Amino acid sequence: QILYLKPPWTLTNLLKCYKKHWMAVFGYVVPRSLLSTIECLYKHLCTGKTVDSLTAGILLQESKKLLHAFSSRSDYNGVLPQAYADVNKLYQTLKEVRGALVRSDSEQDLSEDIMVLSENVVCEKMEAMTPNLQNCEEKKLHPSFHVAQENRHQEIWSVLEGVWNTINLYSIEIFQKLDPNAVTVTAKSSFEEAFLGLQKLLAAVNGIREGISR
């Protein structure tokens, strides 16, 4: 009788109802900290923003968290377990696709390395037969190989440096919110953006770790 928006609901209407009645209703059913999950879902699903695969993974995890919290109250005539299973299936599919893309990139890098090694083997055979050709091939192949390796090292360094800078940025933001006197540097992002950014960073670091393991 006092509901903010009457059914039938769209996803946007549903999330608006969650936000409107969170303190008076839903916060008594599930942990109140899950309001950040509602706001995260609303921000990325109801504002027309483009969602990349990394953000999609985060949103699916947040959805699973919300469904799991409500499961402690009821299974809602079997609807909730089915919804959870579908969301989890989407999440696993996304992980598999991302894993396949990473493996594809790794295989491509490996094939390029094999080609470089093969060229070096052929070069060595020719060097044994023609001393003059040896000097020519060394000047032609080896510098480019070292340049490629150096560029690769710089690329890896750039990624790790970006991770480090992001950790520093969001750490400053979070500590400012908890204790304004703790840090004097002013950050521009909101607390919600900082929290979401840390979730993205966690997923990215896990991806890097899995890649290194492979």
Secondary structure as the mmCIF struct_conf table of DSSP 4:
data_model
#
loop_
_struct_conf.conf_type_id
_struct_conf.id
_struct_conf.beg_label_comp_id
_struct_conf.beg_label_asym_id
_struct_conf.beg_label_seq_id
_struct_conf.end_label_comp_id
_struct_conf.end_label_asym_id
_struct_conf.end_label_seq_id
BEND BEND1 TYR A 4 LEU A 5
HELX_LH_PP_P HELX_LH_PP_P1 LYS A 6 LYS A 6
BEND BEND2 PRO A 7 PRO A 8
HELX_LH_PP_P HELX_LH_PP_P2 TRP A 9 THR A 10
HELX_RH_AL_P HELX_RH_AL_P1 LEU A 11 LYS A 20
TURN_TY1_P TURN_TY1_P1 HIS A 21 VAL A 25
HELX_RH_3T_P HELX_RH_3T_P1 PHE A 26 TYR A 28
TURN_TY1_P TURN_TY1_P2 VAL A 29 VAL A 29
BEND BEND3 VAL A 30 VAL A 30
HELX_RH_3T_P HELX_RH_3T_P2 ARG A 32 LEU A 34
HELX_RH_AL_P HELX_RH_AL_P2 LEU A 35 LEU A 45
BEND BEND4 CYS A 46 THR A 47
HELX_RH_AL_P HELX_RH_AL_P3 SER A 53 SER A 71
TURN_TY1_P TURN_TY1_P3 SER A 72 ARG A 73
TURN_TY1_P TURN_TY1_P4 TYR A 76 GLY A 78
HELX_RH_AL_P HELX_RH_AL_P4 VAL A 79 MET A 129
HELX_RH_AL_P HELX_RH_AL_P5 PRO A 131 LEU A 178
TURN_TY1_P TURN_TY1_P5 PRO A 180 ALA A 182
BEND BEND5 VAL A 185 VAL A 185
BEND BEND6 SER A 189 SER A 189
HELX_RH_AL_P HELX_RH_AL_P6 PHE A 191 SER A 213
#
